[in-house]
Amino acid sequence: MQVDVPLLKIKLENLISKYKTLQTLETDPICFPKRFQNPKDIEIVSLLSCLFAYGNVKNIQNFLNPIINSMGPSPYEYLYQNKENFPQFLESIKGYRFQTKEDVKTFLLTLQRIIQKNTNSTNLFESKFLDENGKFNSLTSLQNFQRFLEDEISKTLQGKPLTYGLQFLIGKWKSKSPKKRISLFLRWMVRKHYPDFGLYTLIKPNQIPYPMDVHIQKLSKILGIQNQRSYLLKDAFLLTEFFKQVCPDDPLLYDFYLTRVGIIEKCRGAYVFEVCEMCELREVCLVVPRGIEPRLQG
């Protein structure tokens, strides 16, 4: 089935109207960096939020809230100044799913060292994505960033191999996986429009891969865009190419809103009358039987 791109665009615009609210931001890890105004705080908190953005939203919030709150009004300054209570802060944190308490401490110590040795940088991480010519390269850029994080964590560990938890946190750079959490970080940093921050200027929104979480993978199938059992990084870039048909300069415009269909509306990727009947995407969704009229609310 060929996707009706003009109709899909109309439905996606309806999603924006529905989910562009402050309340909706609280259903997404972007709510954490949204608390800050300073670009350096936003960049640091965004990386933390994206790397730990797996699992239940409530669990993510319960884990990250104490860490971010403990770092006060400026997480960047807190880490940079190496305050006397920093060791006590490290001892107070907890592990999260695959990351032990020691894994989380190691990662925060790594962030602290990166900050302290890059005090003159406008931003900490944009250059780590770029090739030797200062360009973003779809074949190497995400891997470059993962290798950078791996090297820095290895320094913190004094040459010891990364634990499973730390390797899971940053992902394996040699893997062909979609690298969803790194892609999500890029979306936040590169896009200049709501809800993102647009801190990076050398990477363009139409260059970056789609953050292919389980919700986007499901929706790409039921909207007839992609149809495979497993997804690789190349498929994330192909999804970006598809959405260039909808919005050429900003193909990731709809990512935040599409994921709300899964997170808020609880889309299951199969027809469920109670879920599907009021969905904004029902007219372009393959699992909705034709000829069934939506039941009016109220």
HELIX and SHEET records of a PDB file:
HELIX    1   1 VAL A    5  TYR A   19  1                                  15    
HELIX    2   2 LEU A   22  LEU A   25  1                                   4    
HELIX    3   3 PRO A   29  CYS A   31  5                                   3    
HELIX    4   4 PRO A   33  ARG A   35  5                                   3    
HELIX    5   5 PRO A   39  LEU A   51  1                                  13    
HELIX    6   6 VAL A   57  SER A   70  1                                  14    
HELIX    7   7 PRO A   75  GLN A   81  1                                   7    
HELIX    8   8 PHE A   86  SER A   92  1                                   7    
HELIX    9   9 LYS A  101  GLN A  116  1                                  16    
HELIX   10  10 GLU A  126  PHE A  129  5                                   4    
HELIX   11  11 SER A  141  THR A  156  1                                  16    
HELIX   12  12 TYR A  164  ILE A  170  1                                   7    
HELIX   13  13 LYS A  180  VAL A  190  1                                  11    
HELIX   14  14 VAL A  214  ILE A  222  1                                   9    
HELIX   15  15 LEU A  233  LYS A  244  1                                  12    
HELIX   16  16 PRO A  251  TYR A  254  5                                   4    
HELIX   17  17 ASP A  255  ILE A  263  1                                   9    
HELIX   18  18 PHE A  273  CYS A  276  1                                   4    
HELIX   19  19 ARG A  282  VAL A  284  5                                   3    
END                                                                             
